[in-house]
Amino acid sequence: MNKKYAQVVIDNKASSTDKPYTYLIDSNMLDSVEEGMRVLVPFGRGNKVIKGIVINVQEDYEKKYQLKKIIDIIDDKPLISKDLIDLSIWMSKEYLSPYIDALQTVLPPGDFKEVKTNIILKELDSKVYVDLNPLEKNIVDLIKEKGGKIELEFLKGLIKNKVTNKVIRELEKKGIIETSLEIQTSIEKKYEKFAFIKDSSISYEEMLNIIGKRSYKQLEIAKYLWTRDEISIKELMTRTDSSLSTIKALERKGIIGIFEKEVYRTPIKKDIKPYEKLQLSLEQRYCVDTILESINNGEKNNKFLIHGVTGSGKTEIYLQLVEEMIKRGKETIVLVPEIALTPQTIHRFVGRFGDNVALLHSKLSFGERFDQWRKVKEGKVKIVVGARSAIFAPFTNLGLIIIDEEHESTYKSSMNPKYDTIEVAEKRCEQLGAFLVQGSATPSIESYYRSRKGDTKLLNLKKRVKDKKLPEVKIVDMREELKLGNKSIFSKELYEAIDENLKVGNQTILFLNRRGYSTFVSCRQCGYVVKCSECSISMTYHLGDNKLKCHYCGLAINPPKICPVCRSKYIKYFGIGTEKVEEFTRKFFPKAVVKRMDMDTTSRKGSHESILNKMKDEKIDILIGTQMVAKGLDFKNVTLVGIIAADTSLNLPDFRSSERTFQLITQVAGRAGRGDLEGKVVVQTYNPDHYSIQYAKDHDYLAFYNKEILLRKEFNYPPFVNLISIVIYGEDNMHVGMITRKIYNLLIENIEDSGLKDLKDSIVGPFPAPLEKIKKNYRYQIIIKSKDEYMEQLKQVIEWVCILNRNKIDLTGVKFNIDINPNSIL
């Protein structure tokens, strides 16, 4: 008989065991073991029995080790599909991440060792029961004994028969049982009691006679139930204003039956109003038709970028594409960058598609997340809306992935695997023949560059819906304000605009870049910022040794005491936080209702939604926020947006700072004037002539892109190269520094040995990271620039040196953080 072998990933965080292990599949399990199933295996010298997950089944095995056998199979069917396993293996290689971390992204939420399979008995005809074989009868009897439901592992323990899985499958095919996943936590599945009229053949009059004319409350309940299939007892008691004892009395008379039914925990509110289908403009119709035509023709180029100004109606395009997918029996994943945006998107999708939508994001409770995941897995919904991790929704017939606000940095994961959601989406589409639609008013330079090269099809929306005007953007030069003696955080223009807005009863959003504590040095009198002479990047102030350093080439200089341009003494580092802005706003506008929306005020569950609902219901006059308020939000009564300090993002020590500034101003400005009233935007800056600010003022993305792409090429930044950041950290500063130098030298050696001599000059470092110390850990950084064609070999070198430690150096007390094309190298 042919032998088969399974590659199993075990749940162990040690890097030495982070690889698939090969096990022999026993002959009586040959037909039962599949990729994606969990198995029990003996592991290590002591043959400790542990759980693992099968990632591959193969028929040959070259190495001549004595193989151990799989002890047992835990599942009756795979927990995850083959394409998701392949996706996780691809991520592990692509982002140099441990197998188990990459697998965890595609597995059910929580701990995969804790998932259990329940076997539930359906209605069983006695004629069918007679025809079952002894083993099948034994299983059915055991499930009956346990009240119609039993856990698969427990059943196996009772039966001690190796072919249990096969029999379970047969019984499932015959429609005698069904299986369902559950996660073992303190949160079990949620069940509620339901009531129904027990004897459907009984007439209405007979029913009333049995109850008796004097039992008024019982009669009322029975009449209410007569026209319904079933109703939860909780709801029945509310609707008929009755007690549980009255309902129980009806059950004793044999009129009603009571049974338990699983109810899904759902984070989706019940009271969502229908969201009517809208008439598309000519531009919108062209977008929808072009994409559908490509899908109909099964074209190879399956990627689209919708570049549409803020308020141009991208969401309606997404909704109509999803509707088409449902007609074709296909599933859709819709991604939004911020959990803050999810309520609004959910309202629109649930308003249009009802119960066909599931929600997946990190702010859900554990029980909610597992139930939503299971709904997708069991094919109960056709649409998933969520943040980054929803890209792994376990759909089997995926037709479309939509990534809204595709330029957002939240689409890049900062935890292992440090994946880029757009790249993962492209991979999933390639695996399943699905289509990818990205949308943004300010696409990332990389995405737009790909569309110009023809890798992605570009579709433009140049007008706002109903031809509404884009808001007027006013740039205020804060240097002039300083000359006039105004040292407050509000310019005269912004103060007067807020005051006017309050008088007429309109709402205002004040935006502050959260990373306002960035340590760049600038002059408040003339706007000069200290930049690196080699890299054209803002230099970072290091308090420890009182130096300004460049984090792209390592140049270090002393900070100036007076401004080299205007000789002013107003040169120091810049920083203001949201709390300060809130304090000033309340002081200047004591009668206004002021609310702040940032990480601190939205950490509690539901707090995002509560603030947004108050804003929608016009119960807030001034909303102060960070990134969260910059994206996608749609409030009809917001007519004024103030950007307190545009420079905080402009002067970050990052090659993307101009791009981020342009995006922020454009996106935040897009929150104004979305209703019937025109909007106004006030941008405060010490650098009013910077091209990113000027082009944002004119809403001119193309001019900005053309300028930015030339700079990227000149200084050798993405999209023309890839960046790899290696951060080495630990609690002993001297030791971390010494190990970093060793790693740097080994990387140089290995790169030369691999024939990648061209890359030798592209390694920058090692030097202390921009944020030198975080949570007691000292951090050092090495940065490598590489063209696409060298990436595979380069990753291999990094894996040898940093992950597998082929050179056997003592890495006690240090850890690595490796990021391929990071969002930022701070």
C-alpha positions in Angstrom: 0.0 0.0 0.0 1.2 3.5 -0.8 2.6 5.4 2.1 1.7 9.0 2.8 3.4 11.7 4.9 2.1 14.8 6.6 4.0 18.0 7.2 2.9 19.3 10.6 3.5 22.7 12.1 3.5 22.5 15.9 2.4 25.3 18.2 5.7 26.3 19.7 7.2 29.8 19.7 10.9 28.7 19.8 12.7 29.6 16.6 14.5 26.2 16.7 11.2 24.4 16.2 9.8 26.9 13.7 9.6 24.5 10.7 7.2 21.8 9.5 7.9 18.3 10.9 7.2 15.2 8.8 5.1 12.4 10.3 4.0 9.1 8.8 0.3 8.7 8.3 -0.9 5.3 9.5 -2.7 3.1 6.9 -6.1 3.4 8.6 -5.9 7.2 8.5 -4.8 7.5 4.9 -8.2 8.7 3.6 -8.9 10.9 6.6 -5.9 13.2 7.0 -6.2 16.4 5.0 -4.4 19.7 4.9 -5.8 22.1 7.4 -6.8 19.5 10.0 -5.4 19.4 13.5 -3.6 16.2 14.6 -2.1 14.8 17.8 1.6 14.0 17.3 4.5 12.7 19.5 7.1 15.5 19.8 10.7 15.8 21.0 12.8 13.3 22.9 10.2 12.5 25.5 7.5 12.0 22.7 5.2 14.5 24.5 1.8 14.4 22.8 1.0 17.8 21.4 -1.4 19.4 18.9 -0.2 20.5 15.4 -1.8 21.5 12.1 -1.2 19.6 8.8 0.0 22.0 6.1 0.9 19.5 3.5 0.3 15.8 2.6 2.8 14.2 0.3 3.5 10.7 -1.1 7.3 10.7 -1.0 9.9 11.4 1.6 13.6 11.7 0.7 15.3 11.9 4.1 16.1 8.6 5.7 15.2 9.5 9.3 13.0 7.1 11.3 9.6 8.9 11.2 7.1 9.0 14.0 3.4 8.4 13.3 0.5 10.7 13.8 -1.4 9.5 16.9 -4.9 10.8 16.0 -6.8 13.3 14.0 -8.7 15.9 15.9 -11.0 17.3 13.2 -13.5 15.7 10.9 -12.9 18.3 8.2 -10.2 20.9 7.7 -10.3 24.0 9.9 -8.9 26.1 7.1 -8.7 25.7 3.3 -5.7 24.8 1.3 -5.4 28.2 -0.3 -5.3 29.9 3.2 -2.5 27.5 4.2 -0.6 28.3 1.1 -1.2 32.0 1.7 0.3 31.7 5.2 3.4 29.8 3.9 3.9 32.5 1.3 3.6 35.2 4.0 6.1 33.4 6.2 8.7 33.5 3.4 7.7 36.9 2.0 7.9 38.8 5.3 10.5 36.6 7.1 8.0 35.6 9.8 7.7 32.4 11.9 5.4 29.8 10.5 3.2 29.7 13.5 2.7 33.5 13.5 1.8 33.4 9.8 -0.6 30.4 10.3 -2.2 32.2 13.2 -3.5 34.9 10.9 -5.6 32.4 8.8 -6.7 30.2 11.7 -9.9 30.8 13.7 -9.6 33.7 16.2 -8.0 32.7 19.4 -6.0 29.6 20.2 -6.3 26.9 17.5 -5.7 24.2 20.1 -8.9 25.2 21.8 -11.3 24.8 18.9 -13.6 21.9 19.2 -16.0 20.2 16.8 -19.5 19.4 17.9 -21.6 16.7 16.3 -25.3 17.5 16.4 -28.0 14.9 15.7 -30.7 16.0 13.2 -34.2 14.5 12.9 -33.8 10.7 12.6 -36.3 8.6 10.8 -36.7 5.1 12.4 -36.5 3.5 8.9 -33.2 5.1 8.2 -31.9 4.1 11.7 -32.6 0.4 10.9 -30.4 0.5 7.8 -27.3 1.8 9.7 -24.3 -0.5 10.4 -23.5 -1.3 14.0 -20.7 1.4 14.3 -23.0 4.0 12.9 -25.9 3.0 15.3 -23.4 3.1 18.2 -22.4 6.7 17.3 -26.1 7.8 16.9 -27.0 6.2 20.2 -24.1 7.9 22.0 -25.2 11.3 20.6 -28.8 10.7 21.7 -27.6 9.8 25.2 -25.8 13.1 25.4 -29.0 15.1 24.5 -28.4 15.3 20.8 -25.0 16.9 20.8 -21.5 15.6 21.5 -17.9 16.8 21.1 -16.0 14.9 18.5 -12.9 14.3 20.7 -15.1 13.0 23.5 -16.9 10.7 21.1 -13.6 9.3 19.9 -12.6 8.6 23.4 -15.8 6.6 23.9 -15.6 4.6 20.7 -11.8 3.9 20.4 -12.2 3.2 16.7 -9.7 4.6 14.2 -12.3 5.0 11.4 -14.5 7.4 13.4 -13.8 10.3 11.0 -14.9 8.3 8.0 -18.1 7.2 9.7 -18.9 10.8 10.7 -18.5 11.9 7.1 -20.9 9.1 6.0 -23.5 10.1 8.5 -23.2 13.7 7.5 -23.7 12.8 3.8 -26.8 10.9 4.8 -28.2 14.0 6.5 -28.3 12.3 9.9 -25.9 14.6 11.7 -24.2 18.0 11.2 -21.0 19.4 12.6 -20.2 22.8 13.9 -17.1 24.5 15.3 -16.9 26.0 18.8 -14.1 27.6 20.7 -13.3 26.4 24.2 -13.2 29.5 26.3 -15.3 30.8 29.1 -17.4 32.1 26.3 -19.5 29.1 25.0 -22.0 29.4 22.2 -24.9 31.4 23.1 -28.3 29.6 23.3 -31.7 31.1 23.9 -35.1 29.4 24.7 -37.7 29.6 21.9 -41.4 28.7 21.9 -43.7 27.3 19.2 -47.2 25.8 18.8 -46.5 22.1 19.4 -49.3 20.4 17.4 -49.6 22.0 14.0 -52.7 19.8 13.2 -54.7 21.3 16.1 -57.5 23.8 15.1 -57.6 27.3 16.6 -60.9 26.5 18.4 -59.5 23.2 19.9 -56.5 25.1 21.2 -58.7 27.7 22.9 -60.9 25.0 24.5 -57.8 23.2 26.0 -56.5 26.4 27.5 -59.9 27.4 29.0 -61.7 30.7 28.8 -60.6 32.0 32.2 -56.8 31.7 31.5 -56.7 35.2 29.8 -52.9 35.6 29.7 -52.4 32.1 28.3 -55.0 32.7 25.7 -53.2 36.0 24.7 -49.9 34.2 24.4 -51.4 31.3 22.3 -53.1 33.8 20.0 -49.9 35.7 19.5 -48.0 32.4 18.7 -50.6 31.0 16.4 -49.5 33.1 13.4 -45.8 32.6 14.0 -43.3 29.8 13.5 -41.2 30.4 16.6 -40.2 33.3 18.8 -37.6 33.7 21.6 -39.2 33.4 25.0 -37.5 36.7 26.0 -39.2 38.5 23.2 -42.6 36.7 23.8 -42.6 37.8 27.4 -42.0 41.4 26.3 -44.5 41.4 23.5 -47.3 39.9 25.6 -46.3 41.4 28.9 -46.4 37.9 30.5 -44.3 35.9 33.0 -42.3 32.7 32.5 -44.7 30.8 34.7 -47.6 31.5 32.4 -45.6 30.2 29.4 -44.6 27.1 31.4 -48.3 26.5 32.1 -49.0 26.5 28.4 -46.2 24.0 27.9 -47.7 21.7 30.6 -51.0 21.8 28.7 -49.2 20.5 25.6 -50.1 23.6 23.6 -46.5 24.9 23.1 -43.1 23.4 22.9 -40.0 25.0 24.2 -36.5 24.4 22.7 -33.0 25.8 22.9 -31.6 27.5 19.8 -28.2 28.9 19.1 -28.1 32.7 18.6 -25.0 34.3 17.1 -23.4 37.0 19.2 -23.4 39.9 16.8 -21.8 43.3 17.0 -24.1 44.5 14.2 -26.9 46.7 15.6 -30.5 45.6 14.9 -31.8 49.1 14.1 -29.9 49.9 10.9 -32.1 51.7 8.4 -32.2 50.6 4.8 -29.6 52.3 2.6 -31.3 52.9 -0.7 -29.6 52.2 -4.0 -28.5 55.5 -5.6 -28.5 56.6 -9.2 -24.9 56.5 -10.5 -23.3 59.5 -12.2 -21.8 58.9 -15.7 -18.3 58.7 -14.1 -19.5 56.2 -11.5 -21.4 54.1 -14.1 -18.2 54.0 -16.2 -16.2 52.6 -13.3 -18.7 49.9 -12.5 -19.1 48.9 -16.2 -15.4 48.7 -16.8 -14.8 46.5 -13.8 -17.7 44.2 -14.6 -16.7 43.9 -18.2 -13.2 42.8 -17.1 -14.8 40.2 -14.7 -17.1 38.9 -17.5 -14.2 38.5 -19.9 -12.1 36.8 -17.2 -9.2 39.3 -18.0 -5.8 38.5 -16.6 -5.3 42.1 -15.3 -7.6 41.8 -12.4 -6.5 44.9 -10.4 -8.2 48.3 -10.4 -7.4 51.6 -8.7 -10.3 54.1 -8.4 -8.8 57.6 -8.0 -11.7 59.7 -6.9 -11.8 63.1 -5.2 -13.2 63.1 -1.6 -17.0 62.8 -1.8 -17.1 61.4 -5.3 -19.2 58.4 -4.3 -16.8 55.5 -4.2 -18.9 53.7 -1.6 -21.9 53.5 -4.0 -19.6 51.9 -6.6 -18.4 49.3 -4.1 -22.1 48.6 -3.1 -23.2 48.0 -6.7 -20.1 45.8 -7.4 -20.9 43.7 -4.3 -24.6 43.4 -5.5 -23.3 42.0 -8.8 -21.1 39.5 -6.9 -24.0 38.2 -4.9 -26.0 37.7 -8.1 -23.2 35.5 -9.3 -23.0 33.6 -6.0 -19.6 35.1 -5.2 -18.3 36.5 -2.0 -16.6 39.9 -1.2 -14.2 41.2 1.3 -14.5 45.0 2.0 -11.6 46.5 3.9 -11.5 49.9 5.7 -8.4 51.3 7.3 -9.8 52.3 10.7 -12.1 50.7 13.1 -13.6 54.2 13.5 -14.8 53.9 9.9 -16.3 50.5 10.3 -19.7 51.6 11.9 -20.3 54.0 9.0 -19.4 51.3 6.4 -21.4 48.7 8.2 -24.5 50.9 8.2 -24.3 51.3 4.5 -23.6 47.6 3.7 -26.1 46.2 6.3 -28.6 48.8 5.2 -28.2 47.5 1.6 -27.6 43.7 2.2 -29.1 42.9 5.6 -28.0 39.7 7.2 -25.6 38.9 4.4 -22.8 40.9 6.1 -20.3 39.8 8.8 -17.9 42.0 10.6 -14.3 41.2 11.5 -12.0 43.5 13.5 -9.9 43.6 16.6 -12.3 45.7 18.8 -14.9 42.9 18.8 -15.2 40.8 22.0 -13.7 37.3 21.7 -17.1 35.6 21.4 -18.3 38.1 18.8 -15.2 37.6 16.7 -15.4 33.8 16.8 -19.1 33.8 15.9 -18.6 36.2 13.0 -15.7 34.1 11.7 -17.8 30.9 12.0 -20.6 32.6 10.1 -18.2 33.2 7.2 -16.7 29.7 7.5 -20.1 28.0 7.4 -21.2 30.0 4.4 -23.9 32.0 6.1 -22.8 35.4 4.7 -21.5 36.6 1.4 -19.8 39.9 2.5 -17.2 40.6 5.2 -16.5 44.2 6.2 -13.5 44.9 8.5 -10.1 46.3 9.1 -6.8 44.8 8.0 -7.1 41.2 9.3 -10.5 40.7 7.5 -8.4 40.0 4.4 -8.1 36.4 5.9 -11.8 35.8 6.0 -12.3 32.1 5.2 -14.4 32.4 2.1 -14.4 29.5 -0.4 -15.8 31.3 -3.4 -14.2 34.8 -3.2 -14.9 37.0 -6.2 -13.9 40.5 -5.1 -11.7 42.3 -2.6 -12.3 46.0 -2.1 -9.6 48.1 -0.2 -11.0 51.5 0.6 -8.6 54.4 1.4 -5.9 52.2 0.1 -3.1 54.7 0.9 -3.5 54.3 4.6 -0.6 53.2 6.7 -2.8 51.0 8.9 -2.9 48.4 6.0 0.7 47.5 7.0 0.9 45.2 10.0 3.4 46.1 12.7 3.3 42.6 14.3 4.6 39.3 12.9 3.9 38.6 10.1 4.5 42.2 9.1 2.4 41.9 6.0 1.2 44.5 3.6 -2.5 44.0 3.1 -2.5 45.1 -0.5 0.2 42.5 -1.4 -1.8 39.8 0.5 -5.0 40.8 -1.3 -3.1 40.5 -4.6 -1.9 37.1 -3.6 -5.4 35.9 -2.6 -6.9 37.2 -5.9 -4.1 35.4 -7.8 -4.9 32.2 -5.9 -8.7 32.3 -6.4 -9.1 34.2 -9.7 -10.8 37.1 -7.8 -10.6 40.8 -8.6 -9.1 43.6 -6.5 -10.5 47.1 -6.4 -8.6 49.8 -4.5 -10.0 53.3 -3.9 -8.6 56.6 -2.7 -8.7 60.3 -3.2 -4.9 60.3 -2.5 -3.5 57.0 -3.7 -0.1 56.0 -2.3 2.8 57.0 -4.6 3.6 53.2 -5.1 0.0 52.3 -6.1 -0.3 55.2 -8.5 3.2 54.4 -10.0 1.9 50.8 -10.6 -1.2 52.1 -12.3 0.9 54.4 -14.5 3.0 51.4 -15.5 -0.1 49.5 -16.4 0.1 46.8 -13.6 -3.2 48.1 -12.3 -6.1 49.7 -14.3 -6.7 53.3 -13.4 -10.2 54.7 -13.2 -10.8 58.4 -12.4 -13.7 60.2 -10.6 -13.0 63.9 -11.0 -16.3 65.3 -9.6 -18.1 65.2 -6.3 -21.5 63.6 -6.2 -24.2 66.0 -7.4 -21.4 68.3 -8.6 -20.8 69.7 -5.1 -17.8 72.0 -4.9 -14.6 70.9 -3.2 -14.0 72.9 -0.1 -12.0 76.1 -0.2 -8.6 75.6 1.5 -7.0 78.6 3.2 -3.2 78.4 4.1 -2.3 80.5 7.2 1.4 81.4 7.6 2.1 81.0 11.4 5.4 82.9 11.0 3.3 86.0 10.3 1.1 85.3 13.3 4.2 85.2 15.5 5.4 88.6 14.1 2.0 90.0 15.0 2.5 88.8 18.6 0.0 85.9 18.4 1.6 83.0 20.2 -1.6 81.0 20.7 -2.2 77.7 18.8 -5.1 79.4 16.9 -4.4 81.8 14.1 -6.7 84.8 13.9 -8.3 83.3 10.7 -9.1 79.9 12.4 -10.3 81.6 15.6 -12.8 83.8 13.7 -13.9 80.9 11.5 -14.7 78.7 14.5 -16.5 81.6 16.2 -18.6 82.3 13.1 -19.4 78.6 12.6 -20.6 78.3 16.2 -22.9 81.3 15.8 -24.7 79.8 12.7 -24.9 76.3 14.4 -22.6 74.4 12.1 -20.0 71.8 13.3 -16.2 72.1 13.2 -13.5 69.4 13.1 -10.0 70.4 14.4 -7.3 68.0 13.3 -3.9 67.5 14.9 -1.3 65.1 13.7 -0.9 62.7 16.7 2.8 62.4 16.0 3.1 66.0 17.0 5.8 65.1 19.6 8.2 64.2 16.8 11.6 65.5 17.6 12.5 67.6 14.6 14.0 71.1 15.1 12.5 74.1 13.4 12.4 77.8 13.5 9.0 79.4 14.4 10.1 82.7 12.9 11.0 81.7 9.4 9.9 78.0 9.1 13.5 76.6 8.6 13.8 72.9 9.4 17.2 71.2 9.9 17.5 68.6 7.2 20.3 66.2 6.2 22.6 67.5 3.5 22.9 64.0 1.9 19.3 62.7 2.1 16.9 65.7 2.2 15.2 64.2 5.2 14.6 66.0 8.5 17.2 65.2 11.1 16.1 63.8 14.5 17.0 65.3 17.8 18.6 62.8 20.2 18.3 64.0 23.8 20.8 61.5 25.2 23.9 63.0 23.4 22.4 66.3 22.3 22.9 65.6 18.6 20.8 65.8 15.4 21.1 62.6 13.4 19.9 61.4 10.0 18.4 58.0 10.0 19.0 57.3 6.4 22.7 57.8 6.2 23.9 58.2 9.8 25.2 61.8 9.6 25.3 63.5 13.0 25.6 67.3 13.8 25.2 69.6 16.8 21.8 71.3 17.0 21.9 75.1 16.1 21.3 77.6 18.9 20.1 80.2 16.5 18.4 79.8 13.1 21.0 79.7 10.3 18.6 81.4 7.9 17.0 84.3 9.9 19.2 84.4 13.0 16.2 84.1 15.3 16.4 82.4 18.7 13.0 80.7 18.2 14.6 77.5 17.0 13.7 74.4 19.0 11.8 71.2 18.7 8.2 71.1 17.9 5.4 69.4 19.7 1.8 69.8 20.8 -0.8 67.2 21.8 -4.5 66.8 21.4 -5.1 67.4 25.2 -3.5 70.8 24.9 -5.7 71.6 21.9 -8.8 70.6 23.8 -7.7 72.7 26.8 -7.2 75.8 24.6 -10.5 75.2 22.7 -12.6 75.0 25.9 -10.9 78.1 27.2 -11.5 80.1 24.0 -15.1 78.7 23.3 -16.5 78.0 26.8 -20.1 77.6 25.5 -19.3 75.0 22.8 -19.7 71.3 23.3 -16.1 70.0 22.7 -15.1 66.4 22.3 -11.7 64.8 21.7 -11.3 61.6 19.6 -7.9 59.9 19.8 -6.4 56.7 21.2 -7.0 57.7 24.8 -10.7 58.6 24.5 -11.6 55.6 22.3 -9.9 52.7 24.0 -13.2 51.5 25.6 -15.5 49.2 23.5 -18.2 51.2 21.6 -16.6 54.6 22.4 -15.7 55.3 18.8 -19.3 54.7 17.8 -20.7 56.7 20.6 -18.6 59.8 19.7 -19.5 59.4 16.0 -23.2 59.1 16.7 -23.2 62.2 18.8 -21.4 64.0 16.0 -24.0 62.7 13.5 -26.8 63.8 15.7 -25.2 67.2 15.9 -24.7 67.0 19.7 -21.1 68.1 19.4 -20.0 71.5 18.2 -16.2 70.9 17.9 -14.6 67.5 17.4 -10.8 67.4 18.0 -9.1 64.4 16.6 -6.0 62.7 15.3 -5.7 60.3 12.3 -9.2 58.8 13.1 -11.1 61.9 12.0 -9.1 62.3 8.8 -10.6 59.4 7.0 -13.8 58.7 5.2 -16.2 60.2 7.8 -19.3 61.8 6.4 -21.1 64.4 8.5 -23.5 66.7 6.6 -23.2 69.6 9.0 -19.4 69.9 9.2 -18.6 73.1 7.3 -15.2 73.9 8.8 -12.1 71.9 9.2 -9.0 73.4 11.0 -5.6 71.7 10.7 -3.6 73.0 13.7 -0.1 72.2 12.5 0.5 70.8 9.1 4.2 70.7 9.8 4.3 67.8 12.2 3.8 65.3 9.5 5.9 67.3 7.0 9.0 67.3 9.0 9.1 63.7 10.2 12.4 62.0 9.5 10.8 59.9 6.8 11.0 60.0 3.0 7.2 59.7 3.0 6.6 62.8 5.0 5.6 65.1 2.0 3.2 62.4 0.8 1.7 62.0 4.2 1.2 65.7 4.6 -0.5 66.0 1.1 -2.7 63.0 2.0 -3.7 64.3 5.4 -4.6 67.8 4.2 -6.6 66.5 1.3 -8.3 63.8 3.4 -9.1 66.1 6.3 -10.3 68.8 4.0 -12.6 66.3 2.4 -14.6 66.1 5.6 -15.9 69.6 5.0 -18.9 70.6 2.9 -20.3 67.1 2.3 -23.9 68.2 2.9 -25.8 71.0 1.3 -23.6 73.8 2.8 -20.2 74.7 1.3 -17.1 73.8 3.3 -14.0 75.7 4.3 -10.6 74.4 5.5 -7.9 76.4 7.4 -4.4 74.9 7.3 -1.9 76.4 9.8 1.8 76.0 8.9 5.3 77.5 9.3 6.1 76.2 5.8 3.3 77.6 3.6 5.3 77.4 0.3 6.1 73.7 0.5 4.8 71.9 -2.6 2.8 69.3 -0.6 0.8 72.1 1.1 0.4 74.1 -2.1 -0.8 71.2 -4.2 -3.2 70.0 -1.4 -4.6 73.5 -1.3 -5.5 73.2 -5.0 -6.7 69.5 -4.6 -4.1 68.7 -7.3 -3.0 65.1 -6.8 -1.4 64.7 -10.3 0.9 67.8 -9.9 2.0 66.5 -6.4 2.7 63.0 -7.8 4.8 64.3 -10.7 7.0 66.3 -8.3 7.2 63.6 -5.7 8.1 60.7 -8.1 11.1 62.7 -9.4 12.4 63.2 -5.9 11.9 59.5 -5.1 13.9 58.5 -8.2 16.7 61.0 -7.4 17.2 59.9 -3.8 16.7 56.2 -4.6 13.5 55.6 -2.5 10.5 53.3 -3.1 8.9 52.6 -5.5 12.3 52.4 -7.2 13.9 50.3 -4.5 12.7 48.2 -1.5 13.7 49.1 2.0 14.4 46.5 4.7 14.7 47.7 8.3 16.5 45.5 10.9 16.1 46.7 14.5 18.1 44.9 17.1 17.1 45.6 20.7 17.7 44.5 24.3 18.1 46.0 27.8 21.9 46.2 27.9 23.0 49.1 25.7 26.6 48.0 25.3 25.7 44.4 24.6 23.1 45.4 22.0 25.5 47.8 20.3 28.2 45.0 20.1 25.8 42.4 18.7 24.5 44.9 16.1 28.1 45.5 14.8 28.6 41.7 14.6 25.4 41.3 12.7 26.3 44.2 10.3 29.7 42.6 9.5 28.1 39.2 9.0 25.5 40.7 6.6 28.3 42.3 4.6 30.3 39.0 4.5 27.3 36.9 3.4 26.1 39.5 0.9 29.6 39.4 -0.8 29.6 35.5 -0.7 26.2 35.5 -2.3 27.4 37.5 -5.3 25.4 40.6 -4.3 28.4 42.9 -4.3 26.2 45.8 -5.7 24.3 45.8 -2.4 27.3 46.4 -0.2 27.0 50.2 -0.5 23.2 50.0 0.1 23.5 49.0 3.7 23.1 51.9 6.0 24.1 51.7 9.7 24.5 50.4 12.2 23.4 53.3 14.4 20.9 54.0 17.3 17.3 53.9 16.0 15.4 57.2 15.8 13.5 56.2 19.0 16.6 54.9 20.8 14.9 53.4 23.8 11.4 52.0 24.1 10.1 50.2 27.2 13.6 49.7 28.8 15.0 48.3 25.5 17.9 50.0 23.6 17.4 49.9 19.9 19.9 49.8 17.0 19.0 49.8 13.4 20.4 48.6 10.0 18.7 49.7 6.8 19.2 48.0 3.4 18.0 49.4 0.0 17.5 46.7 -2.7 16.1 46.4 -6.2 13.3 43.8 -6.7 15.6 41.3 -8.5 17.9 41.0 -5.4 15.2 40.6 -2.8 14.9 36.8 -2.7 18.6 36.3 -2.2 18.8 39.2 0.3 16.0 37.8 2.4 17.8 34.5 2.5 21.0 36.2 3.8 19.0 38.0 6.5 17.3 34.7 7.5 20.7 32.9 7.7 22.3 35.7 9.8 19.4 37.0 12.0 16.8 34.2 12.3 18.7 30.9 11.9 21.9 32.3 13.3 24.1 30.1 11.1 27.2 31.8 12.5 26.3 30.6 16.0 26.9 34.0 17.7 25.6 34.4 21.2 22.3 36.2 20.9 21.3 36.0 24.5 19.5 39.2 25.7 18.8 40.5 22.2 15.8 40.3 19.8 15.3 41.2 16.2 12.5 43.2 14.5 12.8 42.7 10.7 10.4 44.7 8.5 10.2 44.5 4.7 9.2 47.9 3.2 8.2 49.4 6.6 5.7 52.3 6.7 8.2 54.3 8.5 11.7 53.8 9.9 11.0 55.6 13.2 
